[in-house]
Amino acid sequence: MAHGVDGCDIFIDDIDRTAFMRALKRCVEESGAVIVAHCLMGNHFHLAIKVGSVPLAVLLQRILTGYSKRFNLRHERIGHLFQ
């Protein structure tokens, strides 16, 4: 689970949700992990992941960093997205 900083929304619309799921899928495929379950809420998400060769912390760092950069660029904002 990861929350938006100060409770801010991390998914504004379906474009954001699709971008997050693409980033998640790409990272999971590269690492050999398996997504058991996921739930995207407005200001946070839940993931159940069976990790592969890449540790969970590294996998989440890749997903969150890539998504944050894209989100900030698209929504013309700067700074941290996740708490």
Disulfide bonds with the S-S distance in Angstrom:
none
